[in-house]
Amino acid sequence: MLTIHAAVLLLPGGGRAPVPGGAVAVQDAVVAGFGPYGELAAAHPAARVRRWPGVLTPGLLQRDAVRLLEESYFPDPREADTLGTAPLTGEALDALGPDDTWRAGSVRRGLHRMLRHGTTAATAAPTAPPALITAMRRSGLLVTGAPDDPGAAPRLDPLARAAAVADATAAPLAVGGRADLAAFDVPDEAALLAAGAASCVATVAAGRLVYRGR
């Protein structure tokens, strides 16, 4: 049993108010309970506790995952001096040349960047390459069947086009549901929308800590 504790637990959607000093209890891969930390601590006194600053939310949904991984190159940190750290697209991607041996490493780094942005789920059309779907699932992402939106340019930050955090979360917290969570070093929802998902300090996918920034 694990209890994840933050300064504020956001419960996007459904008109549920934020819970100051909130927490989520996780049993294996599912949510065992959520609410004020004191209540969960009393209910699960033997649980191991992880504390994070700022707000705790359900995991975010990346609707552009396939396009990001197929149409971008995520530079290796050792290439930062020459290529920078942002994903390369368009002419910058073409400049890498026709040899696509870079793709496997780029996909791995791209998936890690998604986890660093609080992502725990991603959409994929039925036509998405099976190898890419396998890589996404192995990274810990829940892959849903909803197709990607081909309209706007893909964004690494799931919050980039969101008017509210609920617009970017994969699913509301539910007892018995998959334990997908993200912690952000911001004080409230407004600050999170302003800072974006790059403020993520921890990502939990199916009860497993898949990214830890501190």
N, C-alpha and C positions, 0 to 999 in steps of 0.2 A: 504494500500500500504506500502511495506517495501523495503528499499534500503539497500543492503548489500555491504559494502565498504571495500576494502583491499588495501595493498600497491601495489600488482600486481594481475591482473586478467589473469590467464592462460586460453587459449582457445585451448586445445589440438586437434590435427588433422586438416586436411584441410589447413595446412600451414599458419594459422592465428597467427600473432605475439602477444606476451603478451602485455597487456594494463597496463602501469604504472598508479597507482591511479585509478584502474578500479573498477567497481561496477556492480551489477545485481539488477534490479528492479523486485520485486515479487508482483503479485496481486493474493491474495488467494493462490492457489496451483500451479500457472503457472508463467513462466518467462514473464514479461511485456516488458523487454528491458535490454540491457547490453552494456557496453562501458565505456568511461571516466566518472568518478564520476560527474564532473562538468556538463556534458550534461544531465545526468539522474536527477541531482538535479534541474536543470532548468526546465526539462520536468515534474517532479513530486515534486513540492516544498513542498507539505504537507506530503510527505512520511516519515514514521519513519525510522531512520537510525541506523544500527548496523555496528560498525567498528571492524575489526579484523586485527591483525598483519600478516605480511607475505603474502602468496599467497592464492588466491581463485580459486578453480577449480570446474568443474562439479563433482557430487558425484561419488564415486568409486563403481565398480562391484565386488562382492564377488562370485567367481565361486566355492568355496569349502564350501558354507554355510551348506548344508545338512550333508556332511561328518563331518564337524567340530562339529555340534550340536549333531550328533548321535554317533560319535566315540571319543568324548572328554568329560572330566569333567572340568568345569570351577569352580574353588574353590570359596567359599564364602570368602569375605575379612577377616572374623573372623577365617578362617582356614589358613591364610597366614603363620603363624608361623610353622605349621606342614606340610602343603601341598604346600606352595609357592603360587605364583600368576599366573604362566603359566598354560595353559590347560594341563590336564593329559591324556596321551594315553598309549596304550600298557600295560606293566606290572603294571605301576603305576595305571592305570585305573582298571585293574583286581583286584588289591589289595583292592579296595573299597568293593569287595564282590558281590555276585549275586543279592542282593536286589537293584532294580533300582529306589527306591523312591526318590533318589537324582536328577533324570533326569529333572523334571519340573523346579527346581531352577537353574540347570545348563544351561538349554536352555535359560531361562530368562537372566541370567548373560552373556551367550555367545552372545546373540543378542545385549546386551548393549555394550559388548566389540567390536562388529562389528561397531556399531554406533560411538564408540570412535575412530575407525580407518577410519572415513570418508566414510563408506559404506552406500549407499542409495538404492542399488539394489542387488539382488542375483539370481543365477540360481538354478533351481530345475528340476530334471527329472520328467516325469509323474508318476513314481512309488514312489515318495517321500511321506512319511506319511502325510495325510491330516491335522492332528493336528499340525504338524511341519510347514506346509505351512501357516496355520491360524496364528500361533504364529509369524511367520516372517512378515506377512502382518500387524498384529496388532502393531508390533514394529515400523512400518513406512516404511519398506522395500518394494520396488517394486519387485515382484517375476516374473521372466521371464521363458519362457518355455525351454530355452536351457539346455541340460543335463550337469551335472558336468563332469569334466575331471577326469577319474579314474586313470590316470597314476601316477602323482607325489603326494607326501605327501601333505595333505591339509595345507594351510598357512592362518593364521589370517590376515596377511597384504596383501591386494590386489596388492600392489606395489612390493612385494618380487621378483616376476619373470618378472617384467615389464622392458623393455628397454626404454620406454618413458611413460609419464603419460597417453597419449592417449590409451596405451595398457590396462590400468586399469580402465578407466572411463566407466560409464554405457552408456552414450550418450552425444554427443556434446551439448553445450548450443544452444537453439533455442527459439525464441520468440513464445509463445504459448505452448511450451513444459513444461513438469513437472519441477517444481523448485526444483531440487536436486543439492545441493552444499556442498562443504567442504572447510574449511579454515585451513591452516597449518602454523605453526610458523617457516617458513624458507624463505630465500630471493628469491629463483628462482627454476626452474624445476630441475636443477642438484642437488641442495641441498635437494629437496624433495625426489628424487630418492635415494639419499645417506642416508637420515634420516629415510625414510619409513613413512608409514601412522600413526605410533605412534606419529608423530609430530602434529596430528590433534588437533585443539583447538575449532572447532565448526562443527556441521553437521546439514544441513537443508534438510529435506525430504518432498517433496510435499509442500514446503513453510512453514513447521513447524520446529522450532528449537528442534531437538531431542537429541542433545548432545551439551553441553557447558563446555569447560574445564577451562574457565576463564571469 
